[in-house]
Amino acid sequence: MVKLILNDEHLEGVLGEALGAVRHRLFIATADVKDVHIPPAGPAGRGRRDGRAESFLEILGKLSARGVQVRLLHGGVPSGPLRERLKEGTPAGLVMRRCPRVHIKAVVADGRWMYLGSANLTGAGLGAKSARRRNFEGGVCTDQLELIDPVLDMLEGIWSGRECTACGRKIHCPQPLEEPDL
């Protein structure tokens, strides 16, 4: 299966699929990460029952409570509102690492389902904003292991620090792969 995802389809097509399918491990890579809020009618019926949008961090916390390991690899410093939320504590199963060279946007669920495309983990990128405020985005979802495995290998190499030894940007990254600077 290879499925094209365009514009506001990212919210349901990427998050809905990934959050609905993941059982053990969710690996997210994004250049930009913000405190995205999922509307009540959001992915796979997610969202708060009281009609308010639910923070993506809350959703990751629920996944962690179910025993799902969540890795979030990002390139930029998290937005101010997300940093404030992270000061309250990160969900037990969520580990965040930052590498300023990360520009890939990928979501991999259990090594068996992947999104690869242009959308950052932001409201505008995922289409959680109105049609007049969202970005124009495109990507593909797949369950083809010959596409997933090389991407996951690359992400694991960055995550583990294997790429740091030959990195030409080390002088700009005194603490590669750090937790968010809170």
Buried (B, 14 or more C-beta within 10 A) or exposed (E): EEEEBEBBBBBBBBBBBBBBBBEEBBBBBBBBBBBBBBBBEBBEEBBBEEEEBBBBBBBBBEBBEEEBBBBBBBBBBBBEEBBEBBEEEBBEBBBBBBBBBBEBBBBBBBEBBBBBBBBBBBBBBBBBBEEEEBBEBEBBBBBEEEBBEEBBEBBBEBBEEEBBEEBEEEEEBEEBBEEBEE
